[in-house]
Structure formats: structure tokens, C-alpha cells
Amino acid sequence: MKKLLAAIIAISILVTSAVFVSADTVPFSVDITGPTVVPGGETATYTVSVNNIKVEGGVTGGTIKITYDTSVFELVESKISASLENWTMDFSNKGSGVLMLYPVSNETSGTSYPVTEDGKIEYKIAFKVNASTTKTSTKINVDSATFTDTSYGSVDVPYSNSFEIKIKKSLAAPTNLSWDGTTAKWDAVDNADLYYVQLYKSESEVGDAVEATNTSVDLASYMKEGGQYTFTVRADSDKEEYGYSPESAKCSSTYTKVGTLTAPKITIEADSENGGLKYQITDKNTAGSVSEYEITIKEGTAIVDKFNVNTKAGNIPLSDKIVAGKSYKASVIAKSADSAVNSDSEASSLSSGAKAADKPVSVSFKTMPSLAYKDGDKLALSKIIVDVTYQSGKVVSVKYSDFSSYGLTCNFANGTKMQIADTGKAFTVSLGSLSTSTPAITVTSGVCEHTSTKTVKIEPTCGKDGYESIVCNECGATLSSVTIPATGEHVFGEWEVVVNPTSTLKGMKQRTCSVCGHIESEEIPAVTAGDDTTNDPHTTSDVQTTKAPDTTKPDEEFNDPHEMDDISKIFLIITIVILLLIIFFLFAGVYLENKRAKQRRKRKASIRKK
């Protein structure tokens, strides 16, 4: 019985150990990160990370319990990692200081909810610290974490993981804000050592907050534009137990500064489309602060015209004041929309000079482009010339390459590939509201009907075929072709001797085809005594450059029966050299052997003496 009980206990221990081993394979760790010091009244965000959730295929359930002190913290917001779409957070008990984190529909048994690939769940929790709290520290606690998996079952890992946060007392917000000219003023705040003043213009912040060590600061240098200004103040303390105050309410009164608008800039140039000049104004003043612009036109130093405009770009037409061909300069003034806020700007510097353009009244083609094309043809518009007639009666012929200089445009670009769909369209050249067009364009498929042909014949040669072809005159296509075989008959020139024969060696002669360059070769027999080469049908005309031996001179080598040819001489010389080398090595060997024998006799004699 005792043995049976011991066995049962042992099995229980093994099973329990196995469960704990399984649990050990899920080594959860919980980390909380975020600000460790928070002033009263401020909001701080903390990250709760559950790491090392190593369960295959995800988890089928689980909860994490987080608690916090509601007398210190008010839960503002909570977010879960975007990748954890199947996880959620229970806000139902947030007023009690308890947050429950778990998979969506975790009550559905057997459903698996994957975690991130690195086995991590992250929660972002934003708490606002109570400005009136008297506590100097608090904690965010992870009380427990439980995950369920089909492989391991329920793994309950209790935690007492706390994150301590120091709470600073919040200073009171500054009060009694007022203006003294451009100086912002407010009442002192107990325990405050520093103040941050934020300037506003039309509800928008002006730069960063300005530091002040007492209860006033002059903000004139920050008011660079005219308008209405206000400000807020926040107090701060050097004392360890205090944090900064909430931002005060905005000063109930405003300071209005009458500024001066910034002088804009103006450029002018010839307006070749409308005649006269066109202007462009560049203005950095705040939108709505300018009502209109006053433009002054000068010819030299004399003012010839002055007028107001509401747009930053436009045309200055020809008139009795603005005359085509004359050069002008311009300046501009920005007029204030509200004199209580800004005064008018100063006049800008004068623009560069520009000649007023004559006003065009009509355009017409002087030279048109081709109107007939095949599908895929590229446009070549370089030959277009357009006549532009001006108000003054002047007519200018403008080449396509100069279109941009005169403000002319064409509805087709040079190099455009024409298509059948372009049939019926026209080339249109425009100058502002003026235009002129050609008759309709025709674009055909480009398939040639070969209505006009010619015969092209290449004669054959001895080594190359000829042909006779029918070729289209319009597109150059070969419609038919007949091969004329090569003749095979060479046209040779005279034989030429390339190697003269001797009494022991044959010679060589060649002749070349004057048509294809083919070379034909023949041997010339060796010349022996008594040969009459003049009777050789192959050498009669070919060896005439070789002089026959003179048999009337018996003392010459030619008639010596013992004469050696060149090869025999060379062989004799080599044989003599080899024999001399053999004799040399024999004598050298005998000499060396005698010398070694003498050395051996000397060594033996010296040994006997010893």
C-alpha cells in the first residue's frame, strides 16, 4: 500500500513538473515604460509590453489585469498595437482603477488569436494627473497575466510588477494678465521661479514661448507685423516638489499694432499675345492685409501712367501712354486693407526695362506644312512660316523655330507620329485669342499598291550569280526576282612566273581572273642540260625572263657535274660541326679523367704517410 501511494505521489510530481516545464516554455515578461515624474494637471502616456508569449499558433484566451490609483490618475486613452486586431481592452471598470486586456470574443473556446511574430503585445495607456492631488507618488501595477493555449492549457502567471511615478505639485495658473503698451504683465504665483509667455496673433502662436524671471516681459521685438496680439503665461518652479502650472487663460485685452506693409516686387515684359506689357507682382504680406496694388509706369525718369489693380498678374494694354516699341519700367505699392492695422507699403524698386509689344490683329499661314501623310510618318514642321499682322500695320513673317519668341503655338508638336485618326484634323497656329488653320490633313494606311515599277538587272560573273528583279518605284519593294547563274568562265590574264626553275628544283607560274580574282597555278619543270624550253608549250611565253645557261663557257659552275646544290652544302656543314663537337667532348673527357686520377693518387699517398 505504501509503495502504491509512493508511486502515485511520484507520478503526481512528474505531472506537476511537466506542467511547470510547459509553463516555463512561456516565459512571460511585462515591462512598463513612460515618464517617471509628472506634474499635476499633465497627461502622460505609458507603454505596457507583454513579451515572450511563445505559444504555437497563437492563444485561445487570456487576460492581463492592470490597476492604478484613481485619486491620482484619470484614464484618458488606450491603444493596442495595430497588428493585434484581435485584441481589445475592457473600459467598463476604468473608474475603479482596473483595466482588463484580452482577445476579442475570448469566450469562444478553441479560437486561436495570433500575437505578433516576436510574441509581443503592446498597450499605450494615457493618464491625466489630477491637478489637486496631494500625493507625491503613485504606481501602475500589473496584478496578473493569464494565457490559454490548446497545447499548454491555461498558464496563470501572477505578477506584482509595479511602475512608480513621482507626482509634482502643480503651481497655480497665473492670473490678472494685462498689457502695458507692448509689455505683457501678470500677478506672481507662489513658489514660481520662472514664467513662459506665449504670444498669439489672430489666434495663431507667434514663435516659441518667451522666458521671463519676473512678472512682465516686453514683446515688442516679437510683434513684427501689424495686427491684434494677446498672450498666455505658464509658471514653473526650481523646487523639486513642484511642477509647472497649467497655462493661463489668454489675456482678456489685446494689443493692436499698426504696422507697415512690406513693399512687394514687380517685373514687366512685352506681352506679345495681347500687345503692350504684362506684369507680375510678388508679395509676402499676410493674405487679406492688402486691398489692391498701385502700379507706376515710367519712361526714363518721367511717370507716364499710374493705376490700381486687384490681381498680382495681368496685362497693361497699349494706349496713348503705353506705345508699342518704347521701353518702360515699373514700381508698385501695396495698399493696406485696414489702416488701423497696417499702413501702405513703400514703393518697390523699379523693375528692369521692357519694350511694349505691338498688338497682333491677325495670323495667317505663309508656308503650310504637308497635308498628306502615311500612318507612322513623323511631322517635320520646320518649313512652317506664319505672317503676324499688327495694329500698326506691320506684318512679320515668323518661322516655326521662332514661334515661342512671338508667343505662337501649334496644336501639333514637331516630330509627332501621324495616325489614321488624325485624318480630317488641321494644323492650327494660335497667338492668344487669334488663330489660323490649314485645310484638313489626310493620313493613309501607308500600304503601297506598286502601280509604278522598274526592272533592275545585275549580270552574273564567273564566280557570282546575277539576278533580274522587278522593283516598285514608290516604296522600293522587290516584287519579283529571277536568279541568273554564274558563268563559271574565268577571264585570265597572262601567266606570270613566281618561282624560276633550276637544274634541281621546279618553278611556279600563276595567272589571275580579271573578273573574280581567282588564281590558277602551274608548275614549271626543272631545267636540265640540253632542255629547250622554247618548245615547251607551257613555258614558251612564261620563262622568257629566265636566262638559259651558256654552254660555250666550260669553266663556269653551271657545267660542273660535281656542283653541289644549296641543301647538300648545308648538310655538309652541319655534319662537320657535329664531328668537331664529338672530338671536343672526347678530348675534354680524357682530360678530366686524368685530372681526377692524379687527385686520387695524391690522396692515397697522403694516407700512407699518416
C-alpha positions as CSV (number, residue, x, y, z in Angstrom):
1,M,0.0,0.0,0.0
2,K,2.8,2.4,0.9
3,K,4.6,1.5,-2.4
4,L,1.4,2.3,-4.3
5,L,1.0,5.6,-2.5
6,A,4.6,6.5,-3.2
7,A,4.1,5.7,-6.9
8,I,1.0,7.9,-7.1
9,I,2.9,10.8,-5.4
10,A,5.8,10.3,-7.8
11,I,3.5,10.4,-10.8
12,S,1.8,13.5,-9.4
13,I,5.1,15.2,-9.0
14,L,6.1,14.3,-12.6
15,V,2.9,15.6,-14.0
16,T,3.2,18.8,-12.0
17,S,6.7,19.1,-13.1
18,A,5.6,18.6,-16.7
19,V,3.0,21.4,-16.3
20,F,5.6,23.7,-14.9
21,V,8.0,22.8,-17.6
22,S,5.3,23.7,-20.1
23,A,4.7,26.9,-18.3
24,D,8.4,27.6,-18.4
25,T,8.3,27.5,-22.1
26,V,6.1,30.6,-21.9
27,P,8.5,32.9,-20.0
28,F,6.2,35.9,-19.9
29,S,7.8,39.3,-19.0
30,V,5.9,42.5,-18.5
31,D,7.5,45.9,-18.9
32,I,6.1,49.4,-18.2
33,T,7.8,52.4,-19.6
34,G,7.0,56.1,-19.6
35,P,7.6,59.3,-17.6
36,T,8.8,58.8,-14.1
37,V,8.0,62.4,-13.0
38,V,4.7,64.0,-13.9
39,P,3.4,67.5,-12.8
40,G,-0.1,67.7,-11.6
41,G,-2.6,68.5,-14.3
42,E,-0.5,67.0,-17.1
43,T,-1.2,63.9,-19.2
44,A,1.4,61.2,-19.6
45,T,1.4,58.1,-21.8
46,Y,2.7,54.7,-20.6
47,T,3.5,51.6,-22.6
48,V,2.7,48.2,-21.2
49,S,4.6,45.5,-23.1
50,V,3.9,41.8,-22.6
51,N,6.9,39.9,-24.1
52,N,7.9,36.4,-25.0
53,I,4.4,34.9,-25.5
54,K,5.8,31.8,-27.1
55,V,2.7,29.7,-27.9
56,E,2.4,28.0,-31.2
57,G,-0.3,29.3,-33.5
58,G,-1.4,32.0,-31.0
59,V,-3.5,31.8,-27.9
60,T,-7.2,30.8,-27.4
61,G,-7.7,33.1,-24.4
62,G,-6.1,35.3,-21.8
63,T,-6.3,38.4,-19.6
64,I,-3.9,40.9,-18.2
65,K,-5.0,42.9,-15.1
66,I,-3.7,46.4,-14.7
67,T,-4.6,48.6,-11.7
68,Y,-4.0,52.3,-10.9
69,D,-4.9,54.9,-8.3
70,T,-8.0,56.8,-9.4
71,S,-7.3,59.6,-6.9
72,V,-4.2,60.4,-8.9
73,F,-4.9,59.2,-12.5
74,E,-7.8,59.7,-14.8
75,L,-7.7,57.3,-17.8
76,V,-7.7,59.4,-21.0
77,E,-7.0,57.0,-23.8
78,S,-5.7,53.4,-24.5
79,K,-4.5,51.9,-27.7
80,I,-3.3,48.4,-28.7
81,S,-0.7,47.7,-31.4
82,A,-2.2,48.0,-34.9
83,S,-1.1,44.4,-35.7
84,L,-3.1,43.0,-32.8
85,E,-6.5,43.4,-34.4
86,N,-8.0,40.5,-32.4
87,W,-7.1,42.1,-29.0
88,T,-9.1,44.6,-27.1
89,M,-9.2,46.4,-23.7
90,D,-12.1,46.5,-21.3
91,F,-13.0,50.0,-20.2
92,S,-16.1,49.1,-18.2
93,N,-14.2,49.2,-14.9
94,K,-11.9,52.1,-15.6
95,G,-13.5,54.2,-13.0
96,S,-12.5,51.6,-10.4
97,G,-8.8,51.7,-11.4
98,V,-8.9,48.3,-13.1
99,L,-8.0,47.6,-16.8
100,M,-8.6,44.1,-18.3
101,L,-6.8,43.3,-21.6
102,Y,-7.8,40.2,-23.6
103,P,-8.5,38.8,-27.1
104,V,-11.8,39.7,-28.8
105,S,-14.5,37.0,-28.2
106,N,-12.1,35.1,-26.0
107,E,-15.1,33.2,-24.6
108,T,-15.2,31.2,-27.9
109,S,-13.4,28.1,-27.0
110,G,-10.8,26.8,-29.4
111,T,-10.4,30.0,-31.4
112,S,-6.8,31.0,-31.9
113,Y,-5.6,34.6,-31.8
114,P,-2.1,35.2,-33.0
115,V,0.2,37.6,-31.3
116,T,3.0,39.4,-33.2
117,E,5.8,37.4,-34.7
118,D,8.1,38.3,-31.9
119,G,5.5,37.2,-29.3
120,K,4.7,40.7,-28.1
121,I,1.6,42.7,-27.1
122,E,1.9,46.4,-26.6
123,Y,-0.7,48.7,-24.9
124,K,-0.5,52.5,-24.9
125,I,-2.3,54.0,-21.9
126,A,-2.6,57.8,-21.4
127,F,-3.3,59.0,-17.8
128,K,-4.0,62.6,-16.8
129,V,-2.7,63.5,-13.3
130,N,-5.2,65.2,-11.0
131,A,-4.0,68.8,-10.5
132,S,-5.5,68.8,-7.0
133,T,-3.9,65.5,-5.8
134,T,-1.9,65.7,-2.6
135,K,0.0,62.5,-3.2
136,T,3.7,62.8,-4.2
137,S,3.9,59.4,-5.8
138,T,1.8,56.6,-7.3
139,K,2.1,53.3,-9.1
140,I,0.8,51.5,-12.1
141,N,0.5,47.7,-11.3
142,V,0.3,44.6,-13.3
143,D,-1.5,42.2,-10.9
144,S,-1.7,39.1,-13.1
145,A,-1.4,37.7,-16.6
146,T,-3.1,34.5,-17.9
147,F,-2.9,33.0,-21.3
148,T,-4.7,29.8,-22.6
149,D,-3.4,27.6,-25.4
150,T,-4.5,24.3,-26.8
151,S,-1.0,22.9,-26.3
152,Y,-0.3,24.0,-22.8
153,G,-3.7,24.6,-21.3
154,S,-4.2,27.6,-19.0
155,V,-0.9,29.2,-17.9
156,D,-1.6,31.5,-15.0
157,V,1.4,33.7,-14.2
158,P,0.8,36.1,-11.2
159,Y,2.6,39.4,-11.2
160,S,3.3,42.1,-8.8
161,N,5.0,44.3,-11.4
162,S,4.8,48.0,-10.3
163,F,6.0,51.1,-12.0
164,E,6.5,54.0,-9.6
165,I,5.8,57.6,-10.7
166,K,6.7,60.7,-8.8
167,I,4.0,63.4,-8.7
168,K,5.0,67.0,-8.5
169,K,2.6,69.6,-7.1
170,S,1.1,71.8,-9.7
171,L,1.6,75.5,-9.4
172,A,-1.4,77.8,-9.8
173,A,-2.0,79.2,-13.2
174,P,-1.0,82.9,-13.5
175,T,-3.9,85.4,-13.3
176,N,-4.6,89.1,-13.9
177,L,-3.0,89.3,-17.3
178,S,-2.8,92.7,-18.9
179,W,-1.0,94.9,-21.4
180,D,1.2,97.9,-20.7
181,G,1.9,99.1,-24.2
182,T,3.8,96.2,-25.7
183,T,4.7,94.8,-22.3
184,A,2.8,91.7,-21.0
185,K,2.1,91.7,-17.2
186,W,0.6,89.2,-14.7
187,D,0.4,88.5,-11.0
188,A,3.1,86.5,-9.2
189,V,2.5,82.8,-8.5
190,D,3.5,81.2,-5.1
191,N,6.7,79.1,-5.4
192,A,7.2,80.1,-9.1
193,D,10.7,80.9,-10.2
194,L,10.2,81.2,-13.9
195,Y,7.4,82.1,-16.4
196,Y,6.8,81.1,-20.0
197,V,4.9,83.7,-22.1
198,Q,3.3,82.6,-25.4
199,L,2.4,85.4,-27.8
200,Y,-0.6,85.0,-30.2
201,K,-1.6,86.9,-33.3
202,S,-5.1,86.2,-34.7
203,E,-5.3,83.0,-32.6
204,S,-2.0,81.7,-34.0
205,E,1.1,81.2,-31.9
206,V,4.0,83.7,-32.7
207,G,7.2,81.7,-32.3
208,D,8.2,79.8,-29.2
209,A,7.3,80.8,-25.6
210,V,9.4,83.6,-24.1
211,E,11.1,83.0,-20.8
212,A,10.7,85.6,-18.0
213,T,12.2,85.7,-14.5
214,N,9.7,88.3,-13.2
215,T,6.1,89.1,-13.8
216,S,6.4,91.1,-17.0
217,V,8.2,91.0,-20.4
218,D,8.3,93.4,-23.3
219,L,7.1,91.6,-26.5
220,A,7.7,94.5,-29.0
221,S,10.5,92.7,-30.8
222,Y,8.2,89.8,-31.5
223,M,5.4,91.9,-33.0
224,K,6.9,92.2,-36.5
225,E,3.6,92.7,-38.3
226,G,0.6,94.9,-37.6
227,G,-2.4,93.3,-36.0
228,Q,-4.0,92.3,-32.8
229,Y,-1.9,90.4,-30.2
230,T,-2.7,88.6,-27.0
231,F,-0.7,86.2,-24.7
232,T,-0.8,83.4,-22.1
233,V,1.5,82.6,-19.2
234,R,2.6,79.4,-17.5
235,A,4.5,79.3,-14.2
236,D,7.4,76.9,-13.4
237,S,9.4,76.2,-10.2
238,D,13.0,75.3,-9.4
239,K,11.8,73.5,-6.3
240,E,11.9,69.7,-6.6
241,E,8.4,69.1,-5.2
242,Y,6.7,71.5,-7.7
243,G,6.0,71.1,-11.4
244,Y,4.8,73.8,-13.8
245,S,1.4,75.3,-13.7
246,P,-1.4,74.9,-16.3
247,E,-1.4,77.5,-19.0
248,S,-3.3,80.6,-18.0
249,A,-6.3,81.9,-19.9
250,K,-5.5,84.3,-22.7
251,C,-5.2,87.9,-21.7
252,S,-8.7,89.4,-21.9
253,S,-7.5,92.5,-23.7
254,T,-5.5,92.8,-27.0
255,Y,-2.7,94.9,-28.1
256,T,-3.1,96.4,-31.6
257,K,0.0,97.3,-33.5
258,V,-0.2,99.5,-36.6
259,G,2.4,98.1,-38.9
260,T,3.7,98.9,-42.4
261,L,3.1,96.6,-45.2
262,T,6.2,95.1,-46.8
263,A,7.0,96.6,-50.2
264,P,6.2,94.0,-52.9
265,K,8.2,93.4,-56.1
266,I,7.2,93.8,-59.7
267,T,8.5,92.6,-63.1
268,I,7.3,93.6,-66.5
269,E,7.9,92.2,-70.0
270,A,6.5,92.6,-73.5
271,D,3.0,91.0,-74.0
272,S,3.3,89.6,-77.5
273,E,-0.2,87.9,-77.2
274,N,-2.2,91.0,-76.2
275,G,0.1,93.8,-77.1
276,G,1.5,96.3,-74.5
277,L,3.2,94.9,-71.3
278,K,2.4,92.2,-68.8
279,Y,3.2,92.5,-65.1
280,Q,3.9,90.0,-62.3
281,I,3.8,91.1,-58.6
282,T,5.5,89.1,-55.8
283,D,4.1,89.9,-52.3
284,K,5.0,88.4,-48.9
285,N,2.4,90.3,-46.9
286,T,-0.2,88.3,-45.0
287,A,-3.3,87.2,-47.0
288,G,-6.1,89.7,-46.6
289,S,-3.8,92.5,-45.4
290,V,-3.6,94.1,-48.9
291,S,-6.6,95.6,-50.6
292,E,-5.0,96.4,-54.0
293,Y,-1.8,97.4,-55.7
294,E,-0.8,100.8,-57.2
295,I,1.4,100.4,-60.3
296,T,3.5,103.3,-61.6
297,I,4.9,103.2,-65.2
298,K,8.0,105.3,-66.1
299,E,9.6,106.1,-69.4
300,G,13.1,107.1,-68.3
301,T,12.6,109.2,-65.2
302,A,9.1,110.5,-66.3
303,I,5.9,109.0,-64.9
304,V,3.7,108.2,-67.9
305,D,0.9,106.2,-66.1
306,K,-0.3,105.3,-62.7
307,F,-3.2,102.9,-62.0
308,N,-4.5,100.4,-59.4
309,V,-5.0,96.6,-59.9
310,N,-6.6,93.8,-57.8
311,T,-4.6,91.0,-59.2
312,K,-0.9,90.0,-58.9
313,A,-0.5,89.4,-62.7
314,G,-2.1,90.9,-65.8
315,N,-1.8,93.0,-69.0
316,I,-1.0,96.6,-69.4
317,P,-2.6,97.5,-72.7
318,L,-1.4,99.8,-75.4
319,S,-2.7,103.3,-75.1
320,D,-1.7,106.9,-75.8
321,K,0.6,106.5,-72.8
322,I,1.9,103.0,-73.5
323,V,3.2,102.9,-77.0
324,A,4.5,99.9,-78.9
325,G,8.3,99.7,-79.3
326,K,9.1,102.1,-76.4
327,S,10.8,100.8,-73.3
328,Y,9.3,101.2,-69.8
329,K,10.0,100.4,-66.1
330,A,7.5,99.9,-63.3
331,S,7.2,100.2,-59.5
332,V,4.4,99.1,-57.1
333,I,2.9,99.9,-53.7
334,A,0.8,97.5,-51.6
335,K,-2.3,99.3,-50.3
336,S,-3.5,98.4,-46.8
337,A,-6.8,96.7,-46.3
338,D,-7.1,98.0,-42.7
339,S,-5.4,101.3,-41.8
340,A,-5.9,100.5,-38.1
341,V,-3.6,97.5,-38.5
342,N,-1.2,98.5,-41.3
343,S,-0.2,101.5,-43.3
344,D,0.5,101.3,-47.1
345,S,3.9,99.9,-48.1
346,E,6.7,102.0,-49.6
347,A,7.1,101.9,-53.3
348,S,9.1,99.0,-54.6
349,S,12.4,99.4,-56.5
350,L,12.0,99.9,-60.3
351,S,11.8,96.8,-62.4
352,S,14.1,96.1,-65.3
353,G,13.1,97.8,-68.6
354,A,10.8,96.1,-71.2
355,K,9.6,97.2,-74.6
356,A,5.8,97.4,-75.1
357,A,4.8,94.9,-77.8
358,D,2.6,95.8,-80.8
359,K,-0.9,94.4,-80.7
360,P,-1.4,91.4,-83.1
361,V,-4.7,91.6,-85.0
362,S,-4.4,88.5,-87.3
363,V,-2.3,85.5,-88.1
364,S,-2.1,83.5,-91.3
365,F,-0.1,80.8,-92.9
366,K,2.5,82.0,-95.4
367,T,4.1,78.5,-95.8
368,M,2.0,75.4,-94.8
369,P,3.3,72.0,-93.9
370,S,2.5,68.9,-96.0
371,L,-1.1,67.8,-95.6
372,A,-0.8,64.2,-96.8
373,Y,0.9,61.6,-94.6
374,K,1.2,57.8,-94.2
375,D,0.4,56.1,-90.9
376,G,3.5,56.4,-88.7
377,D,5.1,59.4,-90.6
378,K,6.8,61.9,-88.3
379,L,5.9,65.6,-88.7
380,A,8.5,67.9,-90.0
381,L,7.2,71.4,-89.2
382,S,10.4,73.3,-89.7
383,K,9.1,74.8,-93.0
384,I,6.1,76.5,-91.5
385,I,6.0,80.3,-91.8
386,V,3.2,82.4,-90.3
387,D,2.5,86.0,-91.1
388,V,1.5,88.1,-88.0
389,T,-0.2,91.4,-88.7
390,Y,-0.1,94.0,-86.0
391,Q,-2.3,97.0,-85.1
392,S,0.3,99.4,-86.5
393,G,0.0,97.7,-89.9
394,K,3.4,95.9,-89.6
395,V,3.5,92.3,-90.9
396,V,6.1,89.9,-89.5
397,S,6.9,86.5,-91.1
398,V,7.7,84.1,-88.3
399,K,9.5,80.8,-88.8
400,Y,8.4,77.7,-86.8
401,S,11.7,77.8,-84.9
402,D,10.9,81.4,-83.7
403,F,7.3,80.7,-82.6
404,S,8.0,80.9,-78.9
405,S,9.7,84.3,-79.2
406,Y,6.4,85.7,-80.7
407,G,4.0,83.8,-78.4
408,L,2.9,81.5,-81.2
409,T,1.8,77.9,-80.5
410,C,0.8,75.0,-82.8
411,N,-1.6,72.2,-81.9
412,F,0.8,69.6,-83.3
413,A,4.4,69.2,-82.0
414,N,7.3,68.7,-84.3
415,G,8.2,65.0,-84.6
416,T,4.7,63.8,-83.8
417,K,3.9,60.4,-85.4
418,M,0.8,60.8,-87.6
419,Q,-2.0,58.3,-87.3
420,I,-5.0,57.4,-89.4
421,A,-7.2,59.0,-86.7
422,D,-5.6,62.4,-87.5
423,T,-7.4,62.4,-90.9
424,G,-9.7,65.4,-91.1
425,K,-7.8,67.4,-88.5
426,A,-5.9,70.6,-89.3
427,F,-2.7,72.4,-88.3
428,T,-3.7,75.3,-86.1
429,V,-1.4,78.1,-85.1
430,S,-2.6,80.4,-82.3
431,L,-1.5,83.7,-80.8
432,G,-3.6,84.4,-77.8
433,S,-7.2,84.6,-79.0
434,L,-6.1,84.7,-82.7
435,S,-5.6,81.6,-84.8
436,T,-5.2,80.3,-88.3
437,S,-5.7,76.7,-89.6
438,T,-4.7,74.7,-92.7
439,P,-7.1,72.6,-94.8
440,A,-7.8,69.0,-93.5
441,I,-5.0,66.6,-93.0
442,T,-5.1,63.2,-94.8
443,V,-3.3,60.2,-93.3
444,T,-3.4,56.9,-95.3
445,S,-2.6,53.4,-94.2
446,G,0.8,53.5,-95.9
447,V,0.2,50.3,-97.9
448,C,1.8,50.8,-101.4
449,E,-0.1,49.5,-104.4
450,H,3.0,49.3,-106.5
451,T,1.5,51.0,-109.5
452,S,4.9,52.1,-110.9
453,T,7.7,49.6,-111.3
454,K,11.2,49.2,-112.9
455,T,13.5,46.3,-113.9
456,V,16.8,46.0,-112.2
457,K,19.4,43.6,-113.7
458,I,22.7,42.5,-112.3
459,E,24.8,40.5,-114.7
460,P,26.4,37.2,-113.5
461,T,30.1,36.7,-113.3
462,C,32.4,33.7,-113.5
463,G,32.0,33.2,-109.7
464,K,28.8,35.0,-108.7
465,D,25.1,34.7,-109.6
466,G,23.3,37.6,-111.2
467,Y,19.6,38.4,-110.9
468,E,16.8,40.3,-112.7
469,S,14.2,41.9,-110.4
470,I,11.0,43.9,-110.6
471,V,11.2,46.9,-108.1
472,C,8.4,49.4,-107.1
473,N,9.3,53.0,-107.9
474,E,7.3,54.4,-104.9
475,C,8.3,52.2,-102.0
476,G,11.4,50.4,-103.3
477,A,10.0,46.9,-102.5
478,T,11.2,44.0,-104.7
479,L,8.1,42.4,-106.3
480,S,9.8,39.5,-108.1
481,S,13.4,38.3,-108.8
482,V,15.0,35.7,-111.1
483,T,18.5,34.4,-110.5
484,I,21.0,34.3,-113.4
485,P,23.6,31.5,-112.6
486,A,27.3,32.3,-112.5
487,T,29.0,31.7,-115.9
488,G,31.9,29.7,-114.4
489,E,34.2,31.0,-117.2
490,H,37.1,32.9,-115.9
491,V,38.8,35.7,-117.8
492,F,42.5,35.0,-117.1
493,G,45.4,37.3,-117.9
494,E,49.0,36.3,-118.9
495,W,51.0,33.8,-117.0
496,E,53.5,35.2,-114.5
497,V,56.5,33.3,-113.2
498,V,56.6,33.5,-109.4
499,V,59.4,30.9,-108.9
500,N,62.1,30.3,-111.6
501,P,63.1,26.6,-112.1
502,T,66.7,25.4,-111.6
503,S,68.5,22.3,-112.6
504,T,67.2,20.5,-109.5
505,L,64.1,22.5,-108.5
506,K,60.8,23.1,-110.2
507,G,59.4,26.5,-110.8
508,M,55.9,28.0,-110.4
509,K,53.7,30.3,-112.6
510,Q,50.3,31.9,-111.9
511,R,47.5,33.7,-113.7
512,T,44.6,35.7,-112.3
513,C,40.9,36.1,-113.3
514,S,40.3,39.8,-114.0
515,V,36.6,39.4,-113.1
516,C,36.5,37.5,-109.8
517,G,40.2,37.4,-108.8
518,H,40.5,33.6,-108.9
519,I,44.2,32.5,-109.2
520,E,45.3,29.5,-111.2
521,S,48.8,28.0,-110.7
522,E,51.0,25.5,-112.6
523,E,54.5,24.1,-112.1
524,I,57.5,24.8,-114.3
525,P,59.7,21.7,-114.8
526,A,63.3,21.8,-113.6
527,V,65.8,22.9,-116.3
528,T,68.4,20.3,-117.3
529,A,71.3,20.5,-119.8
530,G,70.1,20.4,-123.4
531,D,66.5,21.3,-122.5
532,D,64.9,23.6,-125.0
533,T,62.3,25.5,-123.1
534,T,61.2,27.3,-126.1
535,N,59.5,24.1,-127.3
536,D,57.6,23.7,-124.0
537,P,54.0,24.7,-124.7
538,H,53.6,25.7,-121.1
539,T,56.7,27.8,-120.8
540,T,57.2,29.3,-124.2
541,S,55.9,32.7,-123.1
542,D,56.3,32.4,-119.4
543,V,60.0,31.7,-118.7
544,Q,61.4,34.2,-121.1
545,T,62.7,36.1,-118.0
546,T,64.9,33.1,-117.1
547,K,68.2,33.2,-118.9
548,A,69.4,29.9,-120.5
549,P,72.8,28.6,-119.5
550,D,75.7,29.5,-121.8
551,T,77.3,26.1,-122.9
552,T,80.2,27.9,-124.6
553,K,81.8,28.6,-121.2
554,P,83.1,25.2,-119.9
555,D,84.8,26.8,-116.9
556,E,81.6,28.2,-115.3
557,E,79.9,26.3,-112.4
558,F,76.8,25.7,-114.4
559,N,78.6,22.9,-116.4
560,D,80.4,21.4,-113.3
561,P,79.0,17.8,-112.9
562,H,80.2,17.8,-109.3
563,E,78.4,21.0,-108.4
564,M,76.6,20.8,-105.0
565,D,73.2,22.3,-104.6
566,D,72.3,24.5,-101.6
567,I,70.8,21.7,-99.4
568,S,73.8,19.5,-99.9
569,K,76.1,22.3,-98.8
570,I,74.1,22.9,-95.6
571,F,74.0,19.2,-94.8
572,L,77.8,19.0,-95.2
573,I,78.4,22.0,-92.9
574,I,76.1,20.5,-90.1
575,T,77.9,17.1,-90.3
576,I,81.3,18.8,-89.9
577,V,80.1,20.8,-86.9
578,I,78.8,17.7,-85.2
579,L,82.1,15.8,-85.8
580,L,84.0,18.7,-84.3
581,L,81.8,18.7,-81.2
582,I,82.2,14.9,-80.7
583,I,86.0,15.3,-80.9
584,F,85.9,18.2,-78.4
585,F,83.9,16.3,-75.9
586,L,86.2,13.2,-76.2
587,F,89.3,15.2,-75.5
588,A,87.6,17.0,-72.6
589,G,86.5,13.7,-71.1
590,V,90.0,12.2,-71.3
591,Y,91.5,15.4,-69.8
592,L,89.1,15.4,-66.8
593,E,89.6,11.7,-66.1
594,N,93.4,12.1,-66.0
595,K,92.9,15.0,-63.6
596,R,90.7,13.0,-61.3
597,A,93.1,10.1,-61.3
598,K,96.0,12.3,-60.2
599,Q,93.9,13.7,-57.3
600,R,93.1,10.1,-56.2
601,R,96.8,9.1,-56.2
602,K,97.6,12.2,-54.1
603,R,95.0,11.3,-51.5
604,K,96.3,7.7,-51.3
605,A,99.9,8.9,-50.9
606,S,98.9,11.2,-48.0
607,I,97.1,8.4,-46.3
608,R,100.2,6.1,-46.4
609,K,102.3,8.8,-44.8
610,K,100.0,9.1,-41.9
